[in-house]
């Protein structure tokens, strides 16, 4: 394929794909989506209670990204720029659903090096169940803080929530997860 100088899109850098997509090269954007869809779906799945809803929201976020791609000033900013689109898409969906937006969670425990794949899979299932028990707001703030590594100030910027609210959602959500995930004694 010789689409705007690319012999093989799969070998192009992400920055090159973004520049080509900004020139409305759909094949380059499709390759970008292919590379980023797993991350986007995982982020949204941690925020949603439904995998199907998360997948729909990821698709919606990519459509919005395509429409707004020329607003992106530098390719290096794409991950944070797209994360904001994904979170905004999630928040708008919650508003449309008239869901109570009070809490959101995420804090996936990292499996130890000694753990088996089966134990790691079990821990992931336990985390998903625990996250589902958090409020939407707690799940969102905890996921962005622990899962995406955003600071409280960055979460404020992405969500538009007040700083004190973000801090309390992260604290309460993390404490709830800790209680839900601690081994029964």
DRENTI-610659 format. One record per residue (C-alpha): residue number from 0; residue in one letter; chain; x, y, z. Coordinates in Angstrom, 2 decimals. Example, Ala and Ser with C-alpha at 12.3 -4.5 7.8 and 13.67 -1.06 7.14 Angstrom:
<node resi="0" resn="A" chain="A" x="12.30" y="-4.50" z="7.80"/>
<node resi="1" resn="S" chain="A" x="13.67" y="-1.06" z="7.14"/>
END
This chain:
<node resi="0" resn="X" chain="A" x="0.00" y="0.00" z="0.00"/>
<node resi="1" resn="X" chain="A" x="1.43" y="3.35" z="-0.94"/>
<node resi="2" resn="X" chain="A" x="-1.05" y="5.52" z="0.90"/>
<node resi="3" resn="X" chain="A" x="0.58" y="8.96" z="1.19"/>
<node resi="4" resn="X" chain="A" x="4.09" y="7.59" z="1.28"/>
<node resi="5" resn="X" chain="A" x="3.44" y="4.60" z="3.52"/>
<node resi="6" resn="X" chain="A" x="4.53" y="1.28" z="2.12"/>
<node resi="7" resn="X" chain="A" x="3.19" y="-0.56" z="5.15"/>
<node resi="8" resn="X" chain="A" x="0.96" y="1.22" z="7.67"/>
<node resi="9" resn="X" chain="A" x="1.69" y="-1.42" z="10.30"/>
<node resi="10" resn="X" chain="A" x="5.34" y="-0.29" z="10.32"/>
<node resi="11" resn="X" chain="A" x="4.61" y="3.45" z="10.54"/>
<node resi="12" resn="X" chain="A" x="5.24" y="5.31" z="13.78"/>
<node resi="13" resn="X" chain="A" x="2.24" y="6.50" z="15.74"/>
<node resi="14" resn="X" chain="A" x="3.26" y="10.11" z="15.09"/>
<node resi="15" resn="X" chain="A" x="3.38" y="9.49" z="11.34"/>
<node resi="16" resn="X" chain="A" x="-0.06" y="7.85" z="11.46"/>
<node resi="17" resn="X" chain="A" x="-1.47" y="10.84" z="13.34"/>
<node resi="18" resn="X" chain="A" x="-0.05" y="13.33" z="10.83"/>
<node resi="19" resn="X" chain="A" x="-1.46" y="11.27" z="7.95"/>
<node resi="20" resn="X" chain="A" x="-4.83" y="10.94" z="9.70"/>
<node resi="21" resn="X" chain="A" x="-4.92" y="14.71" z="10.21"/>
<node resi="22" resn="X" chain="A" x="-4.62" y="14.94" z="6.41"/>
<node resi="23" resn="X" chain="A" x="-7.81" y="12.77" z="6.38"/>
<node resi="24" resn="X" chain="A" x="-6.06" y="9.50" z="5.51"/>
<node resi="25" resn="X" chain="A" x="-8.65" y="6.98" z="6.75"/>
<node resi="26" resn="X" chain="A" x="-6.30" y="4.00" z="6.42"/>
<node resi="27" resn="X" chain="A" x="-3.78" y="5.69" z="8.73"/>
<node resi="28" resn="X" chain="A" x="-6.53" y="6.44" z="11.27"/>
<node resi="29" resn="X" chain="A" x="-7.74" y="2.83" z="11.06"/>
<node resi="30" resn="X" chain="A" x="-4.23" y="1.65" z="11.90"/>
<node resi="31" resn="X" chain="A" x="-4.12" y="4.10" z="14.82"/>
<node resi="32" resn="X" chain="A" x="-7.46" y="2.77" z="16.09"/>
<node resi="33" resn="X" chain="A" x="-6.17" y="-0.80" z="15.73"/>
<node resi="34" resn="X" chain="A" x="-3.15" y="0.05" z="17.89"/>
<node resi="35" resn="X" chain="A" x="-5.08" y="1.98" z="20.56"/>
<node resi="36" resn="X" chain="A" x="-8.43" y="0.18" z="20.77"/>
<node resi="37" resn="X" chain="A" x="-7.33" y="-2.35" z="23.40"/>
<node resi="38" resn="X" chain="A" x="-6.15" y="0.40" z="25.72"/>
<node resi="39" resn="X" chain="A" x="-9.27" y="2.50" z="25.10"/>
<node resi="40" resn="X" chain="A" x="-11.62" y="-0.41" z="25.74"/>
<node resi="41" resn="X" chain="A" x="-9.75" y="-1.40" z="28.89"/>
<node resi="42" resn="X" chain="A" x="-9.97" y="2.15" z="30.23"/>
<node resi="43" resn="X" chain="A" x="-13.69" y="2.39" z="29.53"/>
<node resi="44" resn="X" chain="A" x="-14.40" y="-1.12" z="30.84"/>
<node resi="45" resn="X" chain="A" x="-12.93" y="-0.11" z="34.19"/>
<node resi="46" resn="X" chain="A" x="-15.32" y="2.84" z="34.27"/>
<node resi="47" resn="X" chain="A" x="-18.46" y="1.06" z="33.02"/>
<node resi="48" resn="X" chain="A" x="-20.34" y="-1.83" z="34.53"/>
<node resi="49" resn="X" chain="A" x="-20.92" y="-3.31" z="31.08"/>
<node resi="50" resn="X" chain="A" x="-18.31" y="-4.51" z="28.58"/>
<node resi="51" resn="X" chain="A" x="-20.77" y="-3.90" z="25.74"/>
<node resi="52" resn="X" chain="A" x="-21.33" y="-0.32" z="26.88"/>
<node resi="53" resn="X" chain="A" x="-17.58" y="0.23" z="27.18"/>
<node resi="54" resn="X" chain="A" x="-17.00" y="-1.08" z="23.66"/>
<node resi="55" resn="X" chain="A" x="-19.74" y="1.20" z="22.31"/>
<node resi="56" resn="X" chain="A" x="-18.25" y="4.19" z="24.12"/>
<node resi="57" resn="X" chain="A" x="-14.76" y="3.36" z="22.81"/>
<node resi="58" resn="X" chain="A" x="-16.13" y="3.34" z="19.28"/>
<node resi="59" resn="X" chain="A" x="-17.92" y="6.64" z="19.91"/>
<node resi="60" resn="X" chain="A" x="-14.71" y="8.15" z="21.32"/>
<node resi="61" resn="X" chain="A" x="-12.74" y="7.14" z="18.22"/>
<node resi="62" resn="X" chain="A" x="-15.40" y="8.70" z="15.98"/>
<node resi="63" resn="X" chain="A" x="-15.13" y="11.94" z="17.99"/>
<node resi="64" resn="X" chain="A" x="-11.34" y="11.76" z="17.77"/>
<node resi="65" resn="X" chain="A" x="-11.54" y="11.43" z="13.96"/>
<node resi="66" resn="X" chain="A" x="-13.83" y="14.48" z="13.81"/>
<node resi="67" resn="X" chain="A" x="-11.57" y="16.56" z="16.07"/>
<node resi="68" resn="X" chain="A" x="-8.16" y="15.27" z="15.00"/>
<node resi="69" resn="X" chain="A" x="-7.11" y="18.61" z="13.54"/>
<node resi="70" resn="X" chain="A" x="-7.48" y="20.13" z="17.02"/>
<node resi="71" resn="X" chain="A" x="-4.52" y="18.00" z="18.16"/>
<node resi="72" resn="X" chain="A" x="-1.46" y="20.24" z="18.01"/>
<node resi="73" resn="X" chain="A" x="1.28" y="17.64" z="18.43"/>
<node resi="74" resn="X" chain="A" x="1.23" y="13.88" z="17.84"/>
<node resi="75" resn="X" chain="A" x="3.03" y="13.27" z="21.15"/>
<node resi="76" resn="X" chain="A" x="-0.02" y="14.64" z="22.99"/>
<node resi="77" resn="X" chain="A" x="-2.34" y="12.04" z="21.44"/>
<node resi="78" resn="X" chain="A" x="-2.59" y="9.64" z="24.44"/>
<node resi="79" resn="X" chain="A" x="-3.70" y="12.35" z="26.90"/>
<node resi="80" resn="X" chain="A" x="-5.85" y="14.09" z="24.29"/>
<node resi="81" resn="X" chain="A" x="-7.65" y="10.85" z="23.44"/>
<node resi="82" resn="X" chain="A" x="-8.01" y="9.89" z="27.13"/>
<node resi="83" resn="X" chain="A" x="-9.85" y="13.17" z="27.67"/>
<node resi="84" resn="X" chain="A" x="-12.18" y="12.40" z="24.73"/>
<node resi="85" resn="X" chain="A" x="-12.85" y="8.89" z="26.11"/>
<node resi="86" resn="X" chain="A" x="-13.59" y="10.17" z="29.62"/>
<node resi="87" resn="X" chain="A" x="-15.80" y="12.95" z="28.27"/>
<node resi="88" resn="X" chain="A" x="-17.65" y="10.41" z="26.14"/>
<node resi="89" resn="X" chain="A" x="-18.21" y="8.29" z="29.25"/>
<node resi="90" resn="X" chain="A" x="-19.41" y="11.28" z="31.29"/>
<node resi="91" resn="X" chain="A" x="-21.80" y="12.40" z="28.56"/>
<node resi="92" resn="X" chain="A" x="-23.23" y="8.87" z="28.32"/>
<node resi="93" resn="X" chain="A" x="-23.80" y="8.87" z="32.08"/>
<node resi="94" resn="X" chain="A" x="-25.55" y="12.21" z="31.85"/>
<node resi="95" resn="X" chain="A" x="-27.69" y="10.95" z="28.98"/>
<node resi="96" resn="X" chain="A" x="-28.62" y="7.91" z="31.05"/>
<node resi="97" resn="X" chain="A" x="-29.44" y="10.25" z="33.93"/>
<node resi="98" resn="X" chain="A" x="-27.32" y="8.02" z="36.14"/>
<node resi="99" resn="X" chain="A" x="-26.34" y="9.27" z="39.55"/>
<node resi="100" resn="X" chain="A" x="-22.78" y="10.50" z="39.15"/>
<node resi="101" resn="X" chain="A" x="-21.33" y="10.21" z="42.61"/>
<node resi="102" resn="X" chain="A" x="-18.45" y="7.71" z="42.57"/>
<node resi="103" resn="X" chain="A" x="-16.10" y="5.75" z="40.30"/>
<node resi="104" resn="X" chain="A" x="-13.40" y="3.15" z="40.92"/>
<node resi="105" resn="X" chain="A" x="-10.23" y="1.55" z="39.68"/>
<node resi="106" resn="X" chain="A" x="-7.07" y="0.36" z="41.24"/>
<node resi="107" resn="X" chain="A" x="-6.02" y="-2.84" z="39.67"/>
<node resi="108" resn="X" chain="A" x="-3.76" y="-4.81" z="41.92"/>
<node resi="109" resn="X" chain="A" x="-0.60" y="-5.84" z="40.18"/>
<node resi="110" resn="X" chain="A" x="0.02" y="-9.56" z="40.21"/>
<node resi="111" resn="X" chain="A" x="3.27" y="-10.53" z="41.88"/>
<node resi="112" resn="X" chain="A" x="6.06" y="-12.08" z="39.86"/>
<node resi="113" resn="X" chain="A" x="5.51" y="-15.39" z="41.66"/>
<node resi="114" resn="X" chain="A" x="1.80" y="-15.55" z="40.87"/>
<node resi="115" resn="X" chain="A" x="0.46" y="-17.93" z="38.29"/>
<node resi="116" resn="X" chain="A" x="-1.52" y="-16.78" z="35.25"/>
<node resi="117" resn="X" chain="A" x="-4.56" y="-18.39" z="36.86"/>
<node resi="118" resn="X" chain="A" x="-4.08" y="-16.39" z="40.06"/>
<node resi="119" resn="X" chain="A" x="-3.58" y="-13.20" z="38.08"/>
<node resi="120" resn="X" chain="A" x="-6.79" y="-13.89" z="36.13"/>
<node resi="121" resn="X" chain="A" x="-8.62" y="-14.52" z="39.39"/>
<node resi="122" resn="X" chain="A" x="-7.32" y="-11.25" z="40.82"/>
<node resi="123" resn="X" chain="A" x="-8.54" y="-9.41" z="37.71"/>
<node resi="124" resn="X" chain="A" x="-12.01" y="-10.95" z="38.05"/>
<node resi="125" resn="X" chain="A" x="-12.08" y="-10.02" z="41.74"/>
<node resi="126" resn="X" chain="A" x="-11.06" y="-6.45" z="40.89"/>
<node resi="127" resn="X" chain="A" x="-13.76" y="-6.16" z="38.23"/>
<node resi="128" resn="X" chain="A" x="-16.38" y="-7.35" z="40.73"/>
<node resi="129" resn="X" chain="A" x="-15.09" y="-4.94" z="43.37"/>
<node resi="130" resn="X" chain="A" x="-15.05" y="-2.04" z="40.91"/>
<node resi="131" resn="X" chain="A" x="-18.62" y="-2.80" z="39.95"/>
<node resi="132" resn="X" chain="A" x="-19.60" y="-2.18" z="43.58"/>
<node resi="133" resn="X" chain="A" x="-18.20" y="1.35" z="43.59"/>
<node resi="134" resn="X" chain="A" x="-20.28" y="4.30" z="42.56"/>
<node resi="135" resn="X" chain="A" x="-19.72" y="5.60" z="39.03"/>
<node resi="136" resn="X" chain="A" x="-17.85" y="8.64" z="40.31"/>
<node resi="137" resn="X" chain="A" x="-15.59" y="6.61" z="42.60"/>
<node resi="138" resn="X" chain="A" x="-14.87" y="4.12" z="39.83"/>
<node resi="139" resn="X" chain="A" x="-14.00" y="6.92" z="37.41"/>
<node resi="140" resn="X" chain="A" x="-11.68" y="8.77" z="39.77"/>
<node resi="141" resn="X" chain="A" x="-9.97" y="5.64" z="41.08"/>
<node resi="142" resn="X" chain="A" x="-9.49" y="4.29" z="37.54"/>
<node resi="143" resn="X" chain="A" x="-7.99" y="7.55" z="36.31"/>
<node resi="144" resn="X" chain="A" x="-5.76" y="7.89" z="39.39"/>
<node resi="145" resn="X" chain="A" x="-4.55" y="4.34" z="39.90"/>
<node resi="146" resn="X" chain="A" x="-5.18" y="2.75" z="36.52"/>
<node resi="147" resn="X" chain="A" x="-4.09" y="5.64" z="34.29"/>
<node resi="148" resn="X" chain="A" x="-1.66" y="7.31" z="36.71"/>
<node resi="149" resn="X" chain="A" x="-3.30" y="10.74" z="36.58"/>
<node resi="150" resn="X" chain="A" x="-2.79" y="13.19" z="39.43"/>
<node resi="151" resn="X" chain="A" x="-5.78" y="14.69" z="41.23"/>
<node resi="152" resn="X" chain="A" x="-5.25" y="17.95" z="39.30"/>
<node resi="153" resn="X" chain="A" x="-5.21" y="16.06" z="35.98"/>
<node resi="154" resn="X" chain="A" x="-8.44" y="14.29" z="36.93"/>
<node resi="155" resn="X" chain="A" x="-10.02" y="17.68" z="37.70"/>
<node resi="156" resn="X" chain="A" x="-8.95" y="18.87" z="34.24"/>
<node resi="157" resn="X" chain="A" x="-10.32" y="15.77" z="32.49"/>
<node resi="158" resn="X" chain="A" x="-13.61" y="15.45" z="34.40"/>
<node resi="159" resn="X" chain="A" x="-14.42" y="19.01" z="35.43"/>
<node resi="160" resn="X" chain="A" x="-15.11" y="17.84" z="38.99"/>
<node resi="161" resn="X" chain="A" x="-13.93" y="20.02" z="41.91"/>
<node resi="162" resn="X" chain="A" x="-10.55" y="19.04" z="43.42"/>
<node resi="163" resn="X" chain="A" x="-12.04" y="18.17" z="46.83"/>
<node resi="164" resn="X" chain="A" x="-14.60" y="15.90" z="45.17"/>
<node resi="165" resn="X" chain="A" x="-11.90" y="14.11" z="43.16"/>
<node resi="166" resn="X" chain="A" x="-9.79" y="13.59" z="46.28"/>
<node resi="167" resn="X" chain="A" x="-12.71" y="12.20" z="48.27"/>
<node resi="168" resn="X" chain="A" x="-13.78" y="9.87" z="45.44"/>
<node resi="169" resn="X" chain="A" x="-10.23" y="8.52" z="45.09"/>
<node resi="170" resn="X" chain="A" x="-9.86" y="8.06" z="48.85"/>
<node resi="171" resn="X" chain="A" x="-13.29" y="6.48" z="49.43"/>
<node resi="172" resn="X" chain="A" x="-13.08" y="4.34" z="46.30"/>
<node resi="173" resn="X" chain="A" x="-9.61" y="3.08" z="47.16"/>
<node resi="174" resn="X" chain="A" x="-10.66" y="2.27" z="50.73"/>
<node resi="175" resn="X" chain="A" x="-13.76" y="0.41" z="49.51"/>
<node resi="176" resn="X" chain="A" x="-11.64" y="-1.58" z="47.06"/>
<node resi="177" resn="X" chain="A" x="-9.14" y="-2.41" z="49.79"/>
<node resi="178" resn="X" chain="A" x="-11.95" y="-3.73" z="52.02"/>
<node resi="179" resn="X" chain="A" x="-13.58" y="-5.65" z="49.17"/>
<node resi="180" resn="X" chain="A" x="-10.32" y="-7.22" z="47.98"/>
<node resi="181" resn="X" chain="A" x="-8.70" y="-8.09" z="51.29"/>
<node resi="182" resn="X" chain="A" x="-8.59" y="-11.83" z="51.93"/>
<node resi="183" resn="X" chain="A" x="-11.30" y="-13.22" z="54.18"/>
<node resi="184" resn="X" chain="A" x="-9.98" y="-14.27" z="57.54"/>
END
